[in-house]
Each structure stands twice: as structure tokens, then as C-alpha cells.
Amino acid sequence: MVARSGNYTVRTRGQALANGQHGEQILVENLSSQRRIRARVIAPGMVEIPM
């Protein structure tokens, strides 16, 4: 999982809770906090969290 704001980027591990294709939004669980977040698929194995 990646979150970007300007030049600032944060990456963390997450578990996809659904399959998705490039550009689709899926539900992902943050493995550190166990919170579920909607994120956009940007590449295989990578999602971006809207900021």
C-alpha cells in the first residue's frame, strides 16, 4: 500500500480483501493497524490510498 501527498510517500504492508484490475477500487486491510481501507489498484500487488 502506498499513500502520497506532494513529495511525501508512505508505504506499508496490506492484504487485499478482493481482486481488482488496474484503476479499480478494492478493500485492503492494513496489516499494522488491522484497519480496512478503500484503495485504488495501481499495479500488480500495489494499491494507492487517496489522500
C-alpha positions as CSV (number, residue, x, y, z in Angstrom):
1,M,0.0,0.0,0.0
2,V,1.2,3.5,-0.8
3,A,-0.1,6.9,0.2
4,R,1.2,10.0,-1.5
5,S,0.8,13.7,-0.7
6,G,3.0,16.0,-2.7
7,N,6.6,14.8,-2.3
8,Y,5.8,12.7,0.7
9,T,5.2,9.0,0.3
10,V,4.3,6.4,2.9
11,R,4.4,2.6,2.2
12,T,3.1,-0.2,4.4
13,R,2.0,-3.8,4.0
14,G,-1.6,-4.7,3.4
15,Q,-3.8,-7.6,2.5
16,A,-6.2,-7.3,-0.4
17,L,-9.7,-8.4,0.5
18,A,-10.8,-8.6,-3.1
19,N,-9.3,-9.0,-6.6
20,G,-9.2,-5.9,-8.7
21,Q,-7.8,-4.6,-12.0
22,H,-5.8,-1.5,-12.7
23,G,-7.8,1.6,-11.8
24,E,-10.4,-0.3,-9.7
25,Q,-11.0,0.4,-6.0
26,I,-10.8,-2.5,-3.6
27,L,-10.9,-3.0,0.1
28,V,-7.5,-3.6,1.7
29,E,-6.6,-4.4,5.3
30,N,-3.6,-2.6,6.8
31,L,-1.6,-5.3,8.5
32,S,-0.2,-3.0,11.1
33,S,-3.4,-1.4,12.3
34,Q,-5.9,-4.1,11.1
35,R,-8.0,-1.2,9.6
36,R,-9.8,-1.7,6.4
37,I,-9.3,1.0,3.7
38,R,-10.5,1.6,0.2
39,A,-7.6,1.8,-2.2
40,R,-7.1,2.0,-6.0
41,V,-5.1,-0.7,-7.8
42,I,-2.1,0.9,-9.5
43,A,0.0,-2.2,-10.4
44,P,0.0,-5.9,-9.6
45,G,0.4,-6.2,-5.8
46,M,0.2,-2.4,-5.3
47,V,-2.6,-0.1,-4.3
48,E,-2.7,3.6,-3.7
49,I,-4.7,5.2,-0.8
50,P,-6.4,8.5,-1.6
51,M,-5.1,11.5,0.4
